[in-house]
């Protein structure tokens, strides 16, 4: 299973939704809180090619995007294959 990384903030409802889906699937993930750490948010923004919103999610080396994109992968039946790769 590839490593999953999720950049988030403490009170973000979309972050909570994304984490809930990953936990329901039994996926362990590294969470990086960028709320009070401008350097980490800048790191995330550079890696996400300018996207500053949270969550920003990576599965392995693939940038999935945010919560909506994660749920879209699930809706299409593609998320499990990415997590199993």
Helices and strands as residue ranges (DSSP letters): E 4-8, H 13-24, E 30-33, H 38-47, E 56-59, E 62-65, H 67-76, H 79-84
